Amino acid sequence: MADSLRSQAFAVVPEWILHADVPDRAVRLYAVLQRFADKGGMAFPSRKNLAEKLSCSKSSIDRTIEELVEIGAITVERRDRDDGSRTSNLYHLRAEPPSSPVTTPLPTGDDTPPHPRRGGISTPEEAASSPVTTHERKPEDPEPEDKTPPTPKGVTIFDVRQVFDLWCDLLNHQGAKLDRQREAKITAALKSHGMADVCDAIRGIRSSAFHMGDNQGGKVYDGLGVILKNADNIEKFRDLWRGITGPKAEPAPPPQRTEPWLSAVLGLRAAGADLSELESLIGTWPKERQQAAREAFKRSAA
């Protein structure tokens, strides 16, 4: 039995990840990343390679990576080639839970990430004493090219997701998907205007009666393609918001999730609606929420 174990390679998964509130696939993905990682806890396999290892789609890999990020098991750094094209992500694996001091070494600022080494942990004793192992891969095997459009430096997928979630919450697009076109539109806007302006533009469009449906066709025009179409639109909707709430001496804080019903009430108030219009909006709501809506409406008017 001991000889059989010594002939195998191991991927060590910290116990806190085993007991974390994540799907089984997230634990498996962490183990696979361990097999690619160097002693510093850094790995950069392609999404295609990870999907093949876990027998799932690349979109499933993306969701699973987000789950590991949410519990603090990994961080993700996007990487670009010299010509600006996208290459695989750089993953930083964490051995200790987020509430504990970080013991897994983090990047030192060197622009060149370490390369995976051949071999791996071959005995249970070595497995128990090392937080990460390495994955055997032939040096001559080319890294599969990732066709995802390059992300401008300084803008991450988490920035993009933050803006997208704000748009979904405030304008009731909970069923919307963050596709490549929307990601590119948000990324370009963040690069040109920054987080505060983009978020305020999303808030401000609710103050445009025309875009909220007060037009000949009664159609709502509140898509990201409208809000972030160009610099003129971003600045126009941003100024609508800031004109209502007053000048801001400090940049707007990162967007926080707001209950959709509360967003609707505050948006109504920001548009200059009165109590009769509020009652028309909340007439079919549960009594407790109706009362909460009236109180929020009155507080926002103070």
C-alpha positions as CSV (number, residue, x, y, z in Angstrom):
1,M,0.0,0.0,0.0
2,A,2.8,2.4,0.9
3,D,4.7,1.7,-2.3
4,S,1.5,2.3,-4.3
5,L,1.0,5.7,-2.6
6,R,4.6,6.7,-3.2
7,S,4.1,6.1,-7.0
8,Q,1.3,8.6,-7.2
9,A,1.3,12.4,-7.4
10,F,-0.9,14.5,-5.0
11,A,-2.7,17.8,-5.0
12,V,-3.2,19.1,-1.4
13,V,-6.5,20.9,-0.7
14,P,-6.7,22.9,2.5
15,E,-9.4,21.6,4.9
16,W,-11.2,25.0,5.1
17,I,-11.8,24.8,1.3
18,L,-13.2,21.2,1.7
19,H,-15.8,22.6,4.2
20,A,-16.5,25.9,2.4
21,D,-19.9,26.6,1.0
22,V,-19.0,25.9,-2.6
23,P,-19.9,23.2,-5.1
24,D,-17.8,20.1,-5.4
25,R,-16.5,21.3,-8.8
26,A,-14.9,24.3,-7.0
27,V,-12.9,22.0,-4.8
28,R,-11.8,19.9,-7.8
29,L,-10.8,23.1,-9.7
30,Y,-8.7,24.2,-6.7
31,A,-7.0,20.8,-6.8
32,V,-6.3,21.0,-10.5
33,L,-4.8,24.5,-10.1
34,Q,-2.6,23.1,-7.4
35,R,-1.2,20.6,-9.9
36,F,-0.3,23.4,-12.2
37,A,1.1,25.7,-9.4
38,D,4.7,26.3,-8.5
39,K,6.0,26.6,-4.9
40,G,4.8,30.2,-4.7
41,G,1.2,29.1,-5.3
42,M,1.0,30.6,-8.8
43,A,-0.3,28.9,-11.9
44,F,-1.5,30.0,-15.4
45,P,-3.2,27.2,-17.2
46,S,-5.6,28.2,-20.0
47,R,-9.4,28.0,-19.5
48,K,-9.5,25.4,-22.3
49,N,-7.0,23.2,-20.4
50,L,-8.9,23.5,-17.1
51,A,-12.2,22.7,-18.9
52,E,-10.7,19.5,-20.3
53,K,-9.4,18.5,-16.9
54,L,-12.8,18.9,-15.3
55,S,-14.8,17.7,-18.3
56,C,-16.9,20.8,-18.5
57,S,-17.4,24.0,-20.5
58,K,-15.2,27.1,-20.3
59,S,-18.2,29.1,-19.1
60,S,-18.5,26.6,-16.2
61,I,-14.8,27.1,-15.4
62,D,-15.5,30.9,-15.4
63,R,-18.3,30.5,-12.9
64,T,-16.3,28.1,-10.7
65,I,-13.3,30.5,-10.6
66,E,-15.7,33.2,-9.4
67,E,-16.8,30.9,-6.6
68,L,-13.2,30.3,-5.5
69,V,-12.5,34.0,-5.6
70,E,-15.6,34.8,-3.5
71,I,-14.4,32.5,-0.6
72,G,-10.8,33.9,-0.9
73,A,-9.2,30.7,-2.1
74,I,-7.6,32.3,-5.1
75,T,-7.1,35.7,-6.8
76,V,-7.0,36.2,-10.5
77,E,-4.7,38.4,-12.6
78,R,-5.3,39.0,-16.2
79,R,-2.3,38.8,-18.5
80,D,-1.7,40.3,-22.0
81,R,1.0,39.5,-24.6
82,D,3.3,42.2,-25.9
83,D,1.1,42.7,-28.9
84,G,-2.0,43.4,-26.7
85,S,-3.7,40.0,-27.3
86,R,-5.1,38.1,-24.3
87,T,-3.3,35.1,-22.8
88,S,-4.2,32.8,-19.9
89,N,-4.9,34.2,-16.4
90,L,-2.4,34.1,-13.6
91,Y,-3.9,32.4,-10.5
92,H,-2.6,33.0,-7.0
93,L,-3.6,30.1,-4.7
94,R,-4.2,30.7,-1.0
95,A,-3.5,28.0,1.5
96,E,-4.8,29.8,4.6
97,P,-8.4,31.0,5.1
98,P,-9.1,34.7,4.5
99,S,-9.4,35.3,8.2
100,S,-5.8,34.1,8.8
101,P,-2.6,35.8,7.9
102,V,-1.5,35.1,4.4
103,T,1.3,32.6,4.3
104,T,1.1,31.8,0.6
105,P,3.7,34.0,-1.1
106,L,2.2,36.7,-3.4
107,P,3.7,38.3,-6.5
108,T,6.7,40.6,-5.9
109,G,6.0,42.8,-8.9
110,D,8.1,40.9,-11.4
111,D,6.4,41.1,-14.7
112,T,7.5,37.6,-15.7
113,P,5.3,35.0,-14.0
114,P,7.0,31.8,-12.9
115,H,6.8,28.7,-15.2
116,P,5.3,25.4,-13.9
117,R,8.0,22.8,-13.2
118,R,7.9,19.2,-14.2
119,G,7.3,16.6,-11.6
120,G,5.2,16.7,-8.4
121,I,4.9,15.4,-4.8
122,S,5.3,11.7,-4.8
123,T,5.0,10.6,-1.2
124,P,2.3,11.3,1.5
125,E,5.0,12.8,3.7
126,E,5.9,15.4,1.1
127,A,2.2,16.0,0.4
128,A,1.6,16.8,4.1
129,S,4.5,19.3,4.3
130,S,3.9,21.3,1.1
131,P,0.8,23.6,0.5
132,V,1.1,23.2,-3.3
133,T,2.4,20.8,-5.9
134,T,3.4,21.1,-9.5
135,H,1.9,19.7,-12.7
136,E,3.9,17.7,-15.2
137,R,3.7,19.4,-18.7
138,K,6.1,19.2,-21.5
139,P,8.0,22.5,-22.0
140,E,7.5,22.3,-25.8
141,D,3.7,22.1,-25.5
142,P,2.4,25.6,-26.6
143,E,-0.1,27.4,-24.4
144,P,-3.5,27.3,-26.1
145,E,-4.4,30.8,-27.3
146,D,-7.3,32.5,-25.5
147,K,-9.4,34.4,-27.9
148,T,-10.9,36.6,-25.3
149,P,-10.4,40.3,-26.2
150,P,-7.6,41.9,-24.2
151,T,-8.6,43.8,-21.2
152,P,-7.0,47.3,-20.8
153,K,-4.5,47.5,-18.0
154,G,-6.1,48.7,-14.8
155,V,-9.6,47.2,-15.6
156,T,-10.4,43.8,-14.3
157,I,-13.3,41.4,-14.7
158,F,-14.3,42.2,-11.2
159,D,-14.6,45.9,-12.1
160,V,-16.7,44.9,-15.1
161,R,-18.9,42.7,-13.0
162,Q,-19.4,45.4,-10.4
163,V,-20.7,47.8,-13.1
164,F,-22.9,45.1,-14.6
165,D,-24.4,44.1,-11.3
166,L,-25.3,47.8,-10.6
167,W,-27.0,48.1,-14.0
168,C,-28.9,44.9,-13.4
169,D,-30.1,45.9,-9.9
170,L,-31.0,49.5,-10.6
171,L,-32.8,49.0,-13.9
172,N,-34.3,45.6,-13.1
173,H,-32.3,43.5,-15.6
174,Q,-31.8,40.5,-13.3
175,G,-32.1,38.0,-16.1
176,A,-29.4,39.7,-18.3
177,K,-26.1,37.9,-19.1
178,L,-22.7,39.4,-19.1
179,D,-21.7,38.5,-22.7
180,R,-18.6,39.6,-24.6
181,Q,-20.3,42.6,-26.2
182,R,-21.4,44.0,-22.8
183,E,-18.1,43.2,-21.2
184,A,-16.3,45.1,-24.0
185,K,-18.6,48.1,-23.7
186,I,-18.2,48.3,-19.9
187,T,-14.4,47.9,-20.2
188,A,-14.1,50.7,-22.7
189,A,-16.2,53.0,-20.6
190,L,-14.2,52.3,-17.4
191,K,-10.9,52.9,-19.3
192,S,-12.1,56.2,-20.7
193,H,-14.1,57.6,-17.7
194,G,-13.4,55.6,-14.6
195,M,-15.7,53.7,-12.1
196,A,-17.4,56.8,-10.5
197,D,-18.5,58.3,-13.8
198,V,-19.7,55.0,-15.3
199,C,-21.7,54.1,-12.2
200,D,-23.3,57.6,-12.0
201,A,-24.2,57.4,-15.6
202,I,-26.2,54.2,-14.9
203,R,-27.9,55.9,-12.0
204,G,-28.6,59.1,-14.0
205,I,-30.5,57.5,-16.9
206,R,-33.4,56.8,-14.5
207,S,-33.9,60.6,-14.5
208,S,-34.4,60.8,-18.2
209,A,-38.2,60.5,-18.8
210,F,-37.6,59.7,-22.5
211,H,-35.3,56.8,-21.8
212,M,-37.6,55.5,-19.1
213,G,-40.5,55.1,-21.5
214,D,-42.1,58.6,-21.7
215,N,-41.9,58.7,-25.5
216,Q,-44.1,58.1,-28.5
217,G,-43.6,54.4,-28.6
218,G,-43.7,54.0,-24.8
219,K,-40.4,52.0,-25.1
220,V,-37.7,52.0,-22.4
221,Y,-34.2,52.6,-23.7
222,D,-32.0,51.8,-20.7
223,G,-29.5,49.3,-22.2
224,L,-25.8,49.4,-21.6
225,G,-25.4,50.1,-25.3
226,V,-27.4,53.3,-24.8
227,I,-25.8,54.5,-21.5
228,L,-22.2,53.7,-22.5
229,K,-22.6,54.3,-26.3
230,N,-20.1,57.2,-26.3
231,A,-18.5,59.8,-24.2
232,D,-21.4,62.2,-24.7
233,N,-24.0,59.7,-23.4
234,I,-21.8,58.8,-20.4
235,E,-21.3,62.4,-19.4
236,K,-24.9,63.4,-20.1
237,F,-26.4,60.7,-17.8
238,R,-23.7,61.2,-15.2
239,D,-24.5,64.9,-15.0
240,L,-28.2,64.1,-14.7
241,W,-27.5,62.1,-11.6
242,R,-25.1,64.6,-10.1
243,G,-27.4,67.5,-10.9
244,I,-30.1,65.9,-8.8
245,T,-28.0,64.8,-5.9
246,G,-25.8,67.9,-5.9
247,P,-22.0,68.2,-6.5
248,K,-19.8,65.5,-5.1
249,A,-16.6,66.7,-3.4
250,E,-15.4,63.1,-3.3
251,P,-15.5,60.3,-6.0
252,A,-18.6,58.1,-5.7
253,P,-18.0,55.0,-3.7
254,P,-18.1,51.5,-5.3
255,P,-21.7,50.5,-6.1
256,Q,-23.6,48.6,-3.5
257,R,-26.4,46.1,-4.2
258,T,-29.8,47.7,-3.7
259,E,-33.1,45.9,-3.5
260,P,-34.9,46.3,-6.9
261,W,-38.0,47.6,-5.2
262,L,-36.1,50.3,-3.3
263,S,-34.3,51.3,-6.5
264,A,-37.6,51.8,-8.2
265,V,-38.9,54.0,-5.4
266,L,-35.8,56.1,-5.2
267,G,-35.7,56.4,-9.0
268,L,-39.3,57.6,-9.0
269,R,-38.5,60.2,-6.4
270,A,-35.4,61.3,-8.3
271,A,-37.5,61.9,-11.3
272,G,-39.7,64.3,-9.4
273,A,-42.7,62.0,-8.9
274,D,-45.3,62.7,-6.2
275,L,-47.1,60.5,-3.7
276,S,-49.9,59.6,-6.1
277,E,-47.5,58.2,-8.6
278,L,-45.8,56.3,-5.8
279,E,-49.1,54.7,-4.8
280,S,-49.8,53.8,-8.4
281,L,-46.4,51.9,-8.4
282,I,-46.8,50.1,-5.1
283,G,-50.5,49.3,-5.3
284,T,-50.0,45.5,-5.8
285,W,-47.0,45.1,-3.4
286,P,-47.4,43.4,0.0
287,K,-48.5,45.8,2.8
288,E,-45.1,45.6,4.6
289,R,-43.2,46.6,1.5
290,Q,-45.8,49.3,0.7
291,Q,-45.1,50.9,4.1
292,A,-41.3,50.6,3.7
293,A,-41.6,52.2,0.2
294,R,-43.6,55.2,1.6
295,E,-41.0,55.7,4.4
296,A,-38.1,55.5,1.9
297,F,-39.9,57.9,-0.4
298,K,-40.5,60.5,2.4
299,R,-36.9,60.1,3.7
300,S,-35.5,60.8,0.2
301,A,-37.5,64.0,0.0
302,A,-36.1,65.3,3.2
